[in-house]
Each structure stands twice: as C-alpha cells, then as structure tokens.
Amino acid sequence: MKNADIGIGIGIDCGQTNFGEFGHAHRDLTAIGTVVNRAARAQAAAKAGEILVTGAVRDRVGDMVSGDGNNYALKGFQQPVRLFSA
C-alpha cells in the first residue's frame, strides 16, 4: 500500500449543538445533535475530493460557495437536504 490513493470527502454544517462529556464507563468529550448528524451525513454523501456544505454554512461564508446546490436524501432526515459544493 505504499502508493495507495486515499480519497476523502468532507461535510460541513454549522449551528448550535450540545458539547460535553458523555458516557458512563468511559467518558468522552464530544459534540452531539442534529448539526453533527447532518455534517456526518453530508460527509458520507461527498465524493473523494469534494466538500459539501449546508445552506447554513453557505449563508455564513458568502461567495466562497456558489451555485444552486443539490438535494440529497440523507439518512435520518425526512426531507431532502440541499447541499452545496465548496
């Protein structure tokens, strides 16, 4: 695997979430909530070398993200989520 190519897709969302130590036997510092889930699902939908962001991210970054985006059926979300390539 010396010359193996690795393809990475990235998903980004923004908003309020819960952050803290969770777990009983082994406590981990983590973030949980809809924002985290949506970012993870966007990452799963992203192709190698692609960055997919939600409308909330697009609204914050101005012209760094353009285009109309595409609707994606993301696991755990009843309605399609519009994602934009960054």
C-alpha positions as CSV (number, residue, x, y, z in Angstrom):
1,M,0.0,0.0,0.0
2,K,3.0,2.2,-0.5
3,N,1.4,4.1,-3.4
4,A,-2.2,3.8,-2.4
5,D,-4.5,6.7,-3.2
6,I,-6.8,7.9,-0.4
7,G,-10.0,9.7,-1.3
8,I,-11.5,12.0,1.3
9,G,-14.9,13.7,1.2
10,I,-15.8,16.4,3.7
11,G,-19.2,17.5,5.0
12,I,-19.7,20.7,7.0
13,D,-22.8,22.2,8.8
14,C,-23.0,24.9,11.4
15,G,-25.3,25.8,14.3
16,Q,-26.0,25.1,17.9
17,T,-25.2,21.7,19.3
18,N,-24.6,20.0,22.7
19,F,-21.0,19.6,23.7
20,G,-19.7,17.9,26.8
21,E,-18.5,14.6,28.4
22,F,-20.7,11.7,27.6
23,G,-20.6,8.0,28.6
24,H,-20.7,6.0,31.8
25,A,-17.9,3.5,31.9
26,H,-15.7,5.6,29.6
27,R,-16.3,9.3,29.3
28,D,-15.6,11.1,26.1
29,L,-15.6,14.8,25.2
30,T,-17.9,15.0,22.2
31,A,-20.5,17.1,20.3
32,I,-23.9,15.6,19.6
33,G,-27.1,16.8,17.9
34,T,-28.7,17.5,14.6
35,V,-25.9,19.7,13.3
36,V,-23.3,17.0,14.0
37,N,-25.6,14.3,12.4
38,R,-26.2,16.5,9.3
39,A,-22.5,17.2,8.8
40,A,-21.7,13.4,9.1
41,R,-24.4,12.6,6.5
42,A,-23.1,15.3,4.2
43,Q,-19.6,13.8,4.6
44,A,-20.9,10.4,3.7
45,A,-22.5,11.8,0.5
46,A,-19.4,13.7,-0.5
47,K,-17.2,12.1,-3.2
48,A,-13.5,11.9,-2.9
49,G,-12.0,15.4,-3.1
50,E,-15.4,17.0,-2.6
51,I,-16.6,19.4,0.2
52,L,-20.3,19.6,0.7
53,V,-21.8,22.3,2.9
54,T,-25.3,23.0,4.1
55,G,-27.2,26.2,3.4
56,A,-26.4,27.5,6.9
57,V,-22.7,27.3,6.1
58,R,-23.2,28.9,2.6
59,D,-25.1,31.8,4.2
60,R,-22.1,32.5,6.5
61,V,-19.3,32.2,4.1
62,G,-20.6,34.5,1.3
63,D,-19.2,34.0,-2.2
64,M,-16.8,31.2,-1.1
65,V,-19.7,28.9,-2.0
66,S,-21.8,29.5,-5.1
67,G,-24.3,27.6,-7.2
68,D,-27.8,26.3,-6.6
69,G,-26.7,23.1,-4.8
70,N,-28.4,19.8,-5.0
71,N,-31.0,18.0,-2.8
72,Y,-29.7,14.9,-1.0
73,A,-31.7,12.2,0.7
74,L,-29.7,11.9,4.0
75,K,-30.2,9.0,6.4
76,G,-32.1,10.2,9.5
77,F,-33.7,13.2,7.8
78,Q,-37.3,13.0,6.5
79,Q,-36.9,15.9,4.0
80,P,-34.1,16.2,1.4
81,V,-31.2,18.4,2.5
82,R,-29.8,20.9,0.0
83,L,-26.0,20.7,-0.1
84,F,-23.6,22.9,-1.9
85,S,-20.1,22.1,-3.3
86,A,-17.4,24.3,-1.8
